[in-house]
């Protein structure tokens, strides 16, 4: 459908241009310019609705002359993405020796040299030729870039953001040709915005391919250690295990931050008084830490499943088996910490809600005291408003009568308040004496 529309516009454009050129008329240049702009605007509007893959398919199917016309209308910011979608022969016909580049994404290859990983940024197709990498890291790669890199090494590279199936059989599996596929979640602990980032791993012919759409601290740490420490890794499987191990350590660091935050919150909760505003802020902090703790627990559970799969795959050496077992033991220790933190979070939540209830009870108690104090006064006020009061004070000047009435009301209110305070002190004293010593 899109191909037919583009072809129709190009044919119409060439036909009208031929008619205008074949006729002699006043202001022919202006008419030709207006007609050309009309067709270009129509073609431009259609191009904005098409994906880069559709544009690449149309460029491949069109004759060279029409393809050149269409290429001239592609916005400059989309040219590189479209070049990934066309064949080398059509690309050379359109732009000559220009090659598509990995300009928006970050793709790095790592070779093992003298026991250390050496990083080589992949900026274009020529950088992939002749490399002997054990790890290729793709960050934010487009579909076309993943397809080209995968085709270069003879495999299909998935989009990590589209892997949402929770079935273990689909997240961790081995293909018939021996390729190992793993899809795991890695923790990204940003203040106020902690989340899990999906990462896809593929072990193919001694090369580890990692695909993700966000930068992760674990990967930065792994790159730095592997570049600086000789013998840190020996093959692609070591890199994979170290990434999982670093993720567990990163989760442990986040748990320590939760301990620190809950310790500060605990000191606030266990103080003598907490206002409602302070309690609301405390509840917000507790809820945020509870969410992070749950995310960490889910993250290390996912890592544990991946490690168990690698151990069952029988592709690990004896040393790598020991490393995998150590990672599993670290995960078990973190599980007990997350369980303890859940209990502590529940305690702090209940304590904070308890303080809110105490504050509400204090306000209700104050209202009750005011009601009891003013109840006799209200009765007297009702009596004072009756006609009988006027009859009783007949002959007495009204300032004196009502002044005496006000004094009696005040004295009665004070006596009631004093009696309530006396009974409250006796109750507190009796409760204190009843406690075992």
Buried (B, 14 or more C-beta within 10 A) or exposed (E): EBEEBBBEBBEBBBEBBEEBEEEEEEEEEEBBEEBBEEBBEBBEEBBEEBBBBBBBBBBBEBEEEBBEBBBEBBEEEBBBBBBBBBEEEBBEBBBEEEBBBBEEBBBBBBBBEEEBBEBBEBEEBEBBEEBEBBBBBBBBBBBBBBBBBBEEBEBEBBBBEEBEEEEEEEBBBBEEEEBBBBBBBBBBBEEEEBEBBBBBBBBBEEBBBBBBBBEBBBBEBBBEBBEEEEEBBBBBBBBBBBBBBBBBBBBBEBBEEBBEBBEEBBEBBEEEEBEEEBBEBBBEBBEBBBEBBBBBBBBBBBBBBBBBBBBEBEEBEEEBBEBBEBBBEBBEEBBEBBEEBBEBBEBBBEBBEEBBEEBEEEEEEEEEBEEBBBEBBEEBEEEBEEEEBEEEBEEEEEEEBBEEBEEEBEEBBEEBBEEBEEEEEEEEEEEEEEEEE
